[in-house]
Amino acid sequence: MAEDRDGEAADANWLRMVDQCAGKPASTAKHPRPARANARTASLAAAALQGPPPEREVLRAMLPEVAQHLRARRVDLIPARDIALYLVLEWLEWHGGSLRLTDVGHNVCEQVPQRET
């Protein structure tokens, strides 16, 4: 029961950060921060690092599009779950309240074949 509340708080926190990066105004309600890491975060980390390769390959294939959204400052177009997985994989990082590609993310992005539009 307590883990569900922690998971919901973590999801709400991610959504607030994505909204902030998208330029949406912050709500005036106070939001408590989770006191500790929860099982949901640990399971996301395990899924991203050890999980099925197809999901990781989907994330890899979408990384150039994510990079384009970051350059255009349209983080709101990236699903919050994907942001969490990219952060766990260390392909994205928070920098001064905004998201950016890490060096690893740049390397992975360069390795992905470009799609024809």
Secondary structure as GFF3:
##gff-version 3
##sequence-region A 1 117
A	DSSP	alpha_helix	2	21	.	.	.	ID=ss1
A	DSSP	alpha_helix	39	50	.	.	.	ID=ss2
A	DSSP	alpha_helix	53	71	.	.	.	ID=ss3
A	DSSP	three_ten_helix	75	77	.	.	.	ID=ss4
A	DSSP	alpha_helix	80	88	.	.	.	ID=ss5
A	DSSP	beta_strand	92	95	.	.	.	ID=ss6
A	DSSP	beta_strand	98	101	.	.	.	ID=ss7
A	DSSP	alpha_helix	103	111	.	.	.	ID=ss8
###
